[in-house]
């Protein structure tokens, strides 16, 4: 059973970790994974509220995300080609911005 994520802020006191903040929430990168095909809030809802025992992710996309006021997505293969060549292709633009609202 999958549970919602929690972020624990810790620091070491001596050789022992000390928890000073707990954030029981989904991370800010959750929308990025949802666009790629892994919608964690939906999975948790279906598991905990609808009691679906096994939720399979059938397809997902490898993406590279650049965040501005909106996230800009490009396929991972395009990113890797850009890094390898050190330039972008002007004749092919396969980036996209998701309209969440």
DSSP file (Angstrom, degrees, kcal/mol; ACC not computed):
  #  RESIDUE AA STRUCTURE BP1 BP2  ACC     N-H-->O    O-->H-N    N-H-->O    O-->H-N    TCO  KAPPA ALPHA  PHI   PSI    X-CA   Y-CA   Z-CA
    1    1 A X              0   0    0      0, 0.0     2,-0.3     0, 0.0    52,-0.1   0.000 360.0 360.0 360.0 127.9    0.0    0.0    0.0
    2    2 A X        -     0   0    0     41,-0.1     2,-0.3    42,-0.0    46,-0.1  -0.679 360.0-162.2 -88.2 139.8    1.4    3.4   -1.0
    3    3 A X        -     0   0    0     -2,-0.3    41,-0.1     1,-0.1     2,-0.0  -0.758  31.0 -87.1-113.7 161.6    1.2    6.3    1.4
    4    4 A X        -     0   0    0     -2,-0.3    22,-0.1     1,-0.1    -1,-0.1  -0.369  54.1-104.4 -63.4 148.5    1.5   10.0    0.9
    5    5 A X        -     0   0    0     19,-0.1    20,-0.7    -2,-0.0     2,-0.4  -0.370  31.1-160.2 -75.4 153.8    5.1   11.3    1.1
    6    6 A X  E     -A   24   0A   0     18,-0.2     2,-0.5    -2,-0.1    18,-0.2  -0.994   8.8-144.6-131.4 142.1    6.5   13.1    4.0
    7    7 A X  E     -A   23   0A   0     16,-2.1    16,-2.8    -2,-0.4     2,-0.5  -0.927  13.6-161.6-105.8 127.2    9.5   15.3    4.1
    8    8 A X  E     -A   22   0A   0     -2,-0.5     2,-0.6    14,-0.2    14,-0.2  -0.942   5.8-153.4-110.2 122.7   11.6   15.2    7.3
    9    9 A X  E     +A   21   0A   0     12,-2.9    11,-2.4    -2,-0.5    12,-1.2  -0.849  29.2 169.4 -92.5 124.4   14.0   18.0    8.0
   10   10 A X  E     -A   19   0A   0     -2,-0.6     2,-0.3     9,-0.2     9,-0.2  -0.886  22.7-169.8-132.7 162.0   16.8   16.7   10.2
   11   11 A X  E     -A   18   0A   0      7,-1.6     7,-2.9    -2,-0.3     2,-0.4  -0.977  31.9-106.6-145.1 155.0   20.2   17.7   11.5
   12   12 A X  E     -A   17   0A   0     -2,-0.3     2,-0.6     5,-0.2     5,-0.2  -0.668  22.5-169.3 -85.0 134.1   22.8   15.7   13.3
   13   13 A X  E >  S-A   16   0A   0      3,-3.1     3,-1.5    -2,-0.4     2,-0.6  -0.932  75.9 -43.8-118.0 103.3   23.3   16.3   17.0
   14   14 A X  T 3  S-     0   0    0     -2,-0.6    -2,-0.0     1,-0.2     0, 0.0  -0.674 123.8 -28.6  72.4-122.1   26.5   14.4   17.8
   15   15 A X  T 3  S+     0   0    0     -2,-0.6     2,-0.4    -3,-0.1    -1,-0.2   0.229 123.1  87.4-109.3  13.1   26.0   11.1   15.9
   16   16 A X  E <  S-A   13   0A   0     -3,-1.5    -3,-3.1    -5,-0.0     2,-0.2  -0.920  76.4-121.3-117.2 138.0   22.2   11.0   16.1
   17   17 A X  E     -A   12   0A   0     -2,-0.4     2,-0.5    -5,-0.2    -5,-0.2  -0.535  22.3-156.8 -74.4 141.1   19.7   12.6   13.7
   18   18 A X  E     -A   11   0A   0     -7,-2.9    -7,-1.6    -2,-0.2     2,-0.5  -0.980   8.2-143.5-120.3 119.4   17.3   15.1   15.2
   19   19 A X  E     +A   10   0A   0     -2,-0.5    -9,-0.2    -9,-0.2     3,-0.1  -0.716  28.5 163.6 -84.0 124.1   14.0   15.8   13.4
   20   20 A X  E     +     0   0A   0    -11,-2.4     2,-0.3    -2,-0.5   -10,-0.2   0.466  63.5  28.5-119.0  -5.2   12.9   19.4   13.6
   21   21 A X  E     -A    9   0A   0    -12,-1.2   -12,-2.9     2,-0.0     2,-0.4  -0.952  56.0-167.4-156.2 137.1   10.3   19.7   10.9
   22   22 A X  E     -A    8   0A   0     -2,-0.3     2,-0.5   -14,-0.2   -14,-0.2  -0.994   1.6-172.7-125.6 128.5    7.8   17.2    9.3
   23   23 A X  E     -A    7   0A   0    -16,-2.8   -16,-2.1    -2,-0.4     2,-1.6  -0.842   5.9-165.5-121.4  92.6    6.0   18.1    6.0
   24   24 A X  E     +A    6   0A   0     -2,-0.5     2,-0.3   -18,-0.2   -18,-0.2  -0.592  51.2  98.4 -80.4  90.2    3.3   15.4    5.2
   25   25 A X  S    S-     0   0    0     -2,-1.6     2,-0.3   -20,-0.7    -2,-0.1  -0.944  79.2 -83.5-158.1 171.9    2.6   16.4    1.7
   26   26 A X        -     0   0    0     -2,-0.3   -19,-0.1   -22,-0.1   -22,-0.0  -0.682  55.7-107.9 -83.1 146.2    3.3   15.6   -1.9
   27   27 A X    >   -     0   0    0     -2,-0.3     3,-1.7     1,-0.1     4,-0.2  -0.237  23.0-109.6 -73.9 164.2    6.5   17.3   -3.2
   28   28 A X  T 3  S+     0   0    0      1,-0.3     3,-0.4     2,-0.1     4,-0.2   0.675 117.6  62.3 -67.3 -17.5    6.6   20.2   -5.6
   29   29 A X  T 3> S+     0   0    0      1,-0.2     4,-1.6     2,-0.1     3,-0.4   0.430  74.7  97.4 -87.4   2.0    7.9   17.9   -8.3
   30   30 A X  H <> S+     0   0    0     -3,-1.7     4,-2.1     1,-0.2    10,-0.3   0.891  78.6  54.4 -57.6 -43.4    4.7   15.8   -8.2
   31   31 A X  H  > S+     0   0    0     -3,-0.4     4,-2.2    -4,-0.2    -1,-0.2   0.848 104.3  56.6 -61.0 -31.2    3.2   17.6  -11.2
   32   32 A X  H  > S+     0   0    0     -3,-0.4     4,-1.6    -4,-0.2    -1,-0.2   0.941 109.1  44.4 -64.2 -46.6    6.3   16.8  -13.2
   33   33 A X  H  X>S+     0   0    0     -4,-1.6     5,-3.0     1,-0.2     4,-0.8   0.854 110.5  56.0 -66.5 -33.6    5.8   13.1  -12.5
   34   34 A X  H ><5S+     0   0    0     -4,-2.1     3,-0.7     3,-0.2    -1,-0.2   0.913 106.2  49.8 -64.5 -41.9    2.1   13.4  -13.3
   35   35 A X  H 3<5S+     0   0    0     -4,-2.2    -1,-0.2     1,-0.2    -2,-0.2   0.865 108.7  53.6 -63.5 -34.9    2.8   14.8  -16.7
   36   36 A X  H 3<5S-     0   0    0     -4,-1.6    25,-2.9    -5,-0.2    -1,-0.2   0.675 132.0 -92.8 -73.6 -16.7    5.2   12.0  -17.3
   37   37 A X  T <<5S+     0   0    0     -4,-0.8     2,-0.6    -3,-0.7    -3,-0.2   0.452  97.6 103.9 121.7   1.8    2.5    9.5  -16.5
   38   38 A X      < -     0   0    0     -5,-3.0     2,-1.2    -6,-0.1    -2,-0.2  -0.842  45.1-175.2-117.9  92.9    2.9    8.8  -12.7
   39   39 A X     >  -     0   0    0     -2,-0.6     4,-2.2    -5,-0.2     5,-0.2  -0.720   1.0-176.6 -92.9  92.2    0.1   10.7  -10.9
   40   40 A X  H  > S+     0   0    0     -2,-1.2     4,-2.8   -10,-0.3     5,-0.2   0.873  78.7  53.1 -63.2 -42.4    0.9   10.1   -7.3
   41   41 A X  H  > S+     0   0    0      1,-0.2     4,-2.4     2,-0.2    -1,-0.2   0.915 112.0  47.7 -59.3 -39.4   -2.2   11.9   -5.8
   42   42 A X  H  > S+     0   0    0      2,-0.2     4,-2.8     1,-0.2    -2,-0.2   0.911 111.6  50.0 -64.6 -42.3   -4.4    9.8   -8.0
   43   43 A X  H  X S+     0   0    0     -4,-2.2     4,-2.2     2,-0.2    -2,-0.2   0.930 112.6  46.3 -62.3 -45.8   -2.6    6.6   -7.0
   44   44 A X  H  X S+     0   0    0     -4,-2.8     4,-3.1     2,-0.2     5,-0.4   0.909 113.7  49.2 -64.9 -41.9   -2.9    7.4   -3.3
   45   45 A X  H  X>S+     0   0    0     -4,-2.4     4,-2.3    -5,-0.2     5,-1.6   0.943 112.8  46.6 -61.1 -48.8   -6.6    8.4   -3.7
   46   46 A X  H  <5S+     0   0    0     -4,-2.8     6,-2.8     3,-0.2    -1,-0.2   0.863 117.7  44.2 -63.0 -35.0   -7.4    5.2   -5.6
   47   47 A X  H  <5S+     0   0    0     -4,-2.2    -2,-0.2     4,-0.2     4,-0.2   0.933 124.6  29.4 -75.5 -47.4   -5.5    3.1   -3.1
   48   48 A X  H  <5S+     0   0    0     -4,-3.1    -3,-0.2    -5,-0.2    -2,-0.2   0.882 132.7  27.5 -86.0 -39.2   -6.8    4.7    0.2
   49   49 A X  T  <5S+     0   0    0     -4,-2.3    -3,-0.2    -5,-0.4    -2,-0.1   0.903 130.9  34.4 -90.4 -47.4  -10.3    5.9   -0.7
   50   50 A X  S   <S-     0   0    0     -5,-1.6    -3,-0.2     2,-0.1    -4,-0.1   0.523  99.6-132.2 -87.5  -5.2  -11.3    3.5   -3.5
   51   51 A X        +     0   0    0     -6,-0.3     2,-0.6     1,-0.2    -4,-0.2   0.772  41.5 167.0  61.0  30.6   -9.5    0.6   -1.9
   52   52 A X        -     0   0    0     -6,-2.8    -1,-0.2     1,-0.2     3,-0.1  -0.677  21.3-160.7 -74.2 120.2   -7.8   -0.5   -5.2
   53   53 A X  S    S+     0   0    0     -2,-0.6     2,-0.5     1,-0.2    -1,-0.2   0.919  71.5  28.8 -73.0 -45.5   -5.1   -2.9   -4.0
   54   54 A X        -     0   0    0    -53,-0.1     2,-0.6     2,-0.0    -1,-0.2  -0.967  62.8-175.1-125.6 121.5   -2.8   -2.9   -7.0
   55   55 A X        -     0   0    0     -2,-0.5     2,-0.4    -3,-0.1   -12,-0.0  -0.961  13.4-157.7-116.6 116.9   -2.4    0.1   -9.3
   56   56 A X        -     0   0    0     -2,-0.6     2,-0.8     2,-0.0    -2,-0.0  -0.783  13.1-141.4-100.0 136.2   -0.2   -0.5  -12.3
   57   57 A X        -     0   0    0     -2,-0.4     3,-0.1     1,-0.2   -19,-0.1  -0.858  22.1-179.2 -90.7 110.9    1.5    2.2  -14.3
   58   58 A X        +     0   0    0     -2,-0.8     2,-0.3     1,-0.2    -1,-0.2   0.881  62.2  10.2 -83.7 -39.4    1.2    1.0  -17.8
   59   59 A X        +     0   0    0    -22,-0.2     2,-0.3     2,-0.0    -1,-0.2  -0.988  60.5 167.1-140.3 149.7    3.0    3.8  -19.7
   60   60 A X        -     0   0    0     -2,-0.3     2,-0.4    -3,-0.1   -23,-0.2  -0.970  25.6-127.5-152.1 162.9    5.2    6.8  -18.8
   61   61 A X        -     0   0    0    -25,-2.9     2,-0.6    -2,-0.3    -2,-0.0  -0.922  16.0-128.8-116.4 140.7    7.4    9.2  -20.6
   62   62 A X        +     0   0    0     -2,-0.4    14,-2.3     2,-0.0     2,-0.3  -0.793  43.0 173.2 -83.3 121.2   11.0   10.1  -19.8
   63   63 A X  E     -B   75   0B   0     -2,-0.6     2,-0.5    12,-0.2    12,-0.2  -0.889  34.3-142.5-129.5 157.8   11.1   13.9  -19.7
   64   64 A X  E     -B   74   0B   0     10,-2.1    10,-1.5    -2,-0.3     2,-0.4  -0.995  27.1-155.8-115.7 125.4   13.5   16.7  -18.9
   65   65 A X  E     -B   73   0B   0     -2,-0.5     2,-0.5     8,-0.2     8,-0.2  -0.880  13.5-167.7-111.5 133.1   11.7   19.6  -17.2
   66   66 A X  E     -B   72   0B   0      6,-2.4     6,-2.6    -2,-0.4     2,-0.4  -0.980  20.5-145.7-115.2 119.2   12.7   23.2  -17.1
   67   67 A X  E     +B   71   0B   0     -2,-0.5     4,-0.2     4,-0.2     2,-0.1  -0.721  37.3 138.0 -95.0 131.1   10.8   25.2  -14.5
   68   68 A X  S    S-     0   0    0      2,-2.3     3,-0.1    -2,-0.4    -1,-0.0  -0.213  87.1 -47.7-128.6-135.3    9.8   28.9  -15.0
   69   69 A X  S    S+     0   0    0     -2,-0.1     2,-0.3     1,-0.1    -2,-0.1   0.798 142.2  26.6 -71.0 -27.5    6.4   30.2  -14.1
   70   70 A X  S    S-     0   0    0     -4,-0.1    -2,-2.3    29,-0.0     2,-0.4  -0.875  97.3-107.9-121.4 159.9    5.3   27.2  -16.1
   71   71 A X  E     -B   67   0B   0     -2,-0.3    27,-0.5    -4,-0.2     2,-0.5  -0.733  27.3-152.7 -85.3 139.2    7.1   23.9  -16.6
   72   72 A X  E     -BC  66  97B   0     -6,-2.6    -6,-2.4    -2,-0.4     2,-0.4  -0.969  14.1-160.4-112.6 126.1    8.5   23.4  -20.1
   73   73 A X  E     +BC  65  96B   0     23,-3.1    23,-2.2    -2,-0.5     2,-0.3  -0.841  15.2 174.7-111.2 142.7    8.9   19.7  -21.1
   74   74 A X  E     -B   64   0B   0    -10,-1.5   -10,-2.1    -2,-0.4    21,-0.1  -0.988  42.7 -95.2-136.7 147.5   11.0   18.1  -23.8
   75   75 A X  E >>  -B   63   0B   0     19,-0.4     4,-2.0    -2,-0.3     3,-0.6  -0.306  34.0-121.0 -58.5 145.5   11.4   14.4  -24.4
   76   76 A X  H 3> S+     0   0    0    -14,-2.3     4,-2.8     1,-0.2     5,-0.2   0.854 112.9  58.9 -58.1 -36.4   14.5   13.0  -22.8
   77   77 A X  H 3> S+     0   0    0    -15,-0.3     4,-2.1     1,-0.2    -1,-0.2   0.889 105.6  48.9 -62.4 -38.4   15.8   11.9  -26.2
   78   78 A X  H <> S+     0   0    0     -3,-0.6     4,-2.3     2,-0.2    -2,-0.2   0.920 111.6  49.5 -65.4 -43.6   15.7   15.5  -27.4
   79   79 A X  H  X S+     0   0    0     -4,-2.0     4,-2.6     2,-0.2    -2,-0.2   0.930 110.9  49.2 -59.6 -46.8   17.5   16.7  -24.2
   80   80 A X  H  X S+     0   0    0     -4,-2.8     4,-2.4     1,-0.2    -1,-0.2   0.894 111.6  48.7 -63.4 -39.8   20.2   14.1  -24.6
   81   81 A X  H  X S+     0   0    0     -4,-2.1     4,-2.5     2,-0.2     6,-0.3   0.894 111.3  51.2 -65.1 -39.0   20.8   15.0  -28.3
   82   82 A X  H  X>S+     0   0    0     -4,-2.3     4,-2.3     2,-0.2     5,-0.6   0.920 112.1  45.6 -64.1 -44.2   21.0   18.7  -27.3
   83   83 A X  H  <5S+     0   0    0     -4,-2.6    -2,-0.2     2,-0.2    -1,-0.2   0.920 114.1  49.1 -64.5 -43.6   23.6   18.0  -24.6
   84   84 A X  H  <5S+     0   0    0     -4,-2.4    -2,-0.2    -5,-0.2    -1,-0.2   0.897 121.5  33.5 -64.8 -41.2   25.6   15.7  -26.9
   85   85 A X  H  <5S-     0   0    0     -4,-2.5    -1,-0.2     2,-0.2    -2,-0.2   0.697  98.5-132.8 -88.9 -20.8   25.6   18.2  -29.8
   86   86 A X  T  <5S+     0   0    0     -4,-2.3     2,-0.3    -5,-0.3    -3,-0.2   0.660  77.3  71.4  76.5  14.9   25.7   21.4  -27.7
   87   87 A X  S   <S-     0   0    0     -5,-0.6     2,-0.3    -6,-0.3    -2,-0.2  -0.979  75.5-117.1-154.5 163.4   23.0   22.9  -29.8
   88   88 A X        -     0   0    0     -2,-0.3     2,-0.6    -3,-0.1     5,-0.1  -0.688  30.3-111.8-101.8 158.4   19.3   22.7  -30.5
   89   89 A X    >   -     0   0    0      3,-0.3     3,-0.5    -2,-0.3    -7,-0.0  -0.804  20.0-162.6 -89.3 123.0   17.6   21.9  -33.8
   90   90 A X  T 3  S+     0   0    0     -2,-0.6    -1,-0.1     1,-0.2     3,-0.1   0.737  87.4  56.2 -76.8 -22.8   15.8   24.9  -35.1
   91   91 A X  T 3  S+     0   0    0      1,-0.2     2,-0.4     0, 0.0    -1,-0.2   0.541 107.3  50.6 -88.3  -6.0   13.6   22.8  -37.5
   92   92 A X    <   +     0   0    0     -3,-0.5     2,-0.5     2,-0.0    -3,-0.3  -0.944  56.6 172.4-137.1 114.9   12.2   20.5  -34.8
   93   93 A X        +     0   0    0     -2,-0.4    -3,-0.1     1,-0.1   -19,-0.0  -0.915   9.2 160.3-121.8 103.1   10.6   21.9  -31.6
   94   94 A X        +     0   0    0     -2,-0.5   -19,-0.4   -19,-0.1     2,-0.1   0.074  35.4 120.2-111.6  24.1    8.9   19.1  -29.6
   95   95 A X        -     0   0    0    -21,-0.1     2,-0.3   -17,-0.0   -21,-0.2  -0.475  40.6-173.8 -79.1 160.2    8.8   21.0  -26.3
   96   96 A X  E     -C   73   0B   0    -23,-2.2   -23,-3.1    -2,-0.1     2,-0.4  -0.994  22.5-142.1-154.1 155.1    5.5   21.6  -24.6
   97   97 A X  E     -C   72   0B   0     -2,-0.3     2,-0.4   -25,-0.2   -25,-0.1  -0.981  24.3-132.5-119.2 130.3    3.8   23.4  -21.7
   98   98 A X        -     0   0    0    -27,-0.5     2,-1.2    -2,-0.4   -27,-0.2  -0.688   8.4-141.0 -85.7 129.9    1.0   21.8  -19.8
   99   99 A X        +     0   0    0     -2,-0.4    -1,-0.0     1,-0.2   -29,-0.0  -0.760  23.0 180.0 -89.1  94.3   -2.1   24.0  -19.2
  100  100 A X              0   0    0     -2,-1.2    -1,-0.2     1,-0.2    -2,-0.0   0.764 360.0 360.0 -68.3 -26.1   -3.0   22.8  -15.7
  101  101 A X              0   0    0     -3,-0.1    -1,-0.2     0, 0.0    -2,-0.1   0.391 360.0 360.0-112.9 360.0   -5.9   25.0  -15.3
